[in-house]
């Protein structure tokens, strides 16, 4: 059944009760939408690949642990993050149903008031991405070390 664009639930609803997304996390999700291949639905692999783009704390975690999503997934790293942020809940693959709540739980567990790229990475490490080794505890410790929170 076709869903009209106007009836699609916006992903970044103003006034949502969940924690706010950081601009970087929004850019990563917009980039993941741009990268989506199958059915134009964002997958965990799309989000992980978008996280590899740029030079920031998550890319430092990747380098420190020798993680290269683009090599593991056999897809190129995007040149830059997408700026378009028109996302709806329907843009995400069914395997990511409820993922904002799990990302929020990662943020809560770290005592953070926002949903950032680090929480996206920890979420992906927790649920796994086919073909990519994402050791949750090592990633979390590397993040805390980089941020001086260990």
Buried (B, 14 or more C-beta within 10 A) or exposed (E): EEEEEEEBEEBBEEEEEEBBBBEBBBBBBBBBBBBBEEEEBBBBBBBBBBBBBBEBBBBBBBEBBEBEBBEBBEBEBBEEBBEEBEBBEEBBBEEBEEBBEBBBBBBEEBEBEEBBBBBBBBBBBBBEBEEBEBEBEBBBBBBBEBEEEE
